[in-house]
Every structure is written in C-alpha cells, then in structure tokens.
Amino acid sequence: QVNGTGPLRVVGEDPELDALLEKRLREAVEVLLRDNGMVVLGLGPYLEPGRVDGRPPEREFPEADHARMDAFNEIQRKVAASTDRVETIDMAEVYAEAGDEDQLVPDGIHLSEESALTVAKVLGPRLAAMHTERTGKTTTVVRQVQPD
C-alpha cells in the first residue's frame, strides 16, 4: 500500500509503485549527499520469510519471490547510476563471504546480533575501500549537521 491506503502493491509489478520508490530513494540520497561525500546503497539479498533457526518454511511466502528483490535492486542501481557519488554493494556477496547464510540470517530476513558483527567484519573493510577508491582518502571528517 502507498501511505497505508489503497490496494496492496508489488515492486516490479506496479510501475506506479516502482516510480514512487525510485523518487523517494532519490530524495533520501539527495539529503544524505548534502553532508556526505558519497552514499552506498546495499543491494538486498533474497529473503526467505518463515525460516526458523535456518530451516526453510513448509511453503514459500510471496515475499520470497526473487523477482521482487531483483526489481528493487534495479531501482537502487538506477539511482546509483545517476550520480558519481553513489555506489552499490551487493549484500548477498557480503553475506557469502561472511559465512553460512542460514546461520547469519536464521529467520530468513534479519541478522542476529552476533551475525551482524560477523557481517560487519566483511562489510566495514569493503566500505572503507570504496571510500578510499572514490576519494583517495583513508579517513573522513564528520561535521555536525546544522538544523535548516
């Protein structure tokens, strides 16, 4: 639904929803770029809602449809391609490098507290390398954001 009303919509199957998602993502990126040299969008891995302790559900949930995540990731790629200050990182690749996804994401959607730290050990250096490659700097200066 859009704004909590109307029909249920599916990304990748509803051009109006896709356009709205792209518009709102662009707006969010613009806000972030005001005070940051670059923004990195995390391309989502495939979900498996209903997984319990790494075991798949008896029947697949509609939300697990790979086409949905592919469509959303394509929107993110499109937004990233529109400016040289936005990059993407494939979180499925990060998860694969970090370990067994069934253990990292035991419910099929969320990282556990422990697995978030495991993933951070892979993600952190990748983000730092992206920043260094983009800016030539190994550190950033964080400034206090002033209210508008």
Secondary structure as GFF3:
##gff-version 3
##sequence-region A 1 148
A	DSSP	alpha_helix	15	35	.	.	.	ID=ss1
A	DSSP	beta_strand	39	43	.	.	.	ID=ss2
A	DSSP	three_ten_helix	62	64	.	.	.	ID=ss3
A	DSSP	alpha_helix	66	81	.	.	.	ID=ss4
A	DSSP	beta_strand	86	90	.	.	.	ID=ss5
A	DSSP	alpha_helix	91	98	.	.	.	ID=ss6
A	DSSP	alpha_helix	101	104	.	.	.	ID=ss7
A	DSSP	alpha_helix	113	135	.	.	.	ID=ss8
###
